[in-house]
C-alpha cells in the first residue's frame, strides 16, 4: 500500500486484489468521519434522536404484531 498526499487530496494505492467490499467499508468510514466532523450536534441531540427512532420502531412493531 502506498499513501500519497498532494496539495488537494490524499491518494491510497492498493493491490488490485483488494476486495471492493472492504474498500467500500473504509470509504463509508471516511465519509462518516467527514460528515460528523462538520456536525454541530451534541451527544444529547444524538441520544434524543435515537430514542425517538426506537420509540417509533416499537410502535410500528406493536401495530404489526397486533399487541
N, C-alpha and C positions, 0 to 999 in steps of 0.2 A: 504494500500500500504506500502510496506517495501522497502527501498533502502539500499543496502549494497555496500561497497567499499572493494575490495580485492587488492592485490598488482598488479594485471594485468587487472582488469575490474571493472565496476560498474554494479550491478545486481538490476533490478527492479522486485519486486514480486507483482503481481496484482491478484485480484479475477478472477477466471475462467469465470465469467460472463462478463468480459470486452470485448467489441466489437473488433474484429480483425481489422476492418476498422479504428477504432480510433487509435489502436496501430500502424497500418501501417502509418498513417499520422504523428504520433510522430516520428516513425523511419525515415521517409523521412526528417523530420526537422533536426534530429540529423545528418543524412548523409550530408545534405546540409551544416550544420554548420561545420562539419569536413572538407569537401572539400573546402569551402570558407576560412577557417582559413589558409589553405596551399597556397591559391591563391596569386599571385603577381600582379594580375590585379588591375588597378586603376579604380576609378569611371568613368573617361573619357573613358577608354577601354570598360567598360560595356555599357556606353551610345552610343559609336560608333557602337558596335556590335548590340545593339537594333535597332539603326537607319538603319543599313544595312538589318537586318531581316525584318523590317517593309517595307522598300523600295522594297525588293524582293517579299514580300507578296502582296503589292499593284500592282506590275507589273503583277503577276500571276492572280490576281482578274480581272484586266482590260482586260487581254487577254481572260479569260474565259467568261466575260460579253460582249466581243466584243466592248469595249469602245475606 
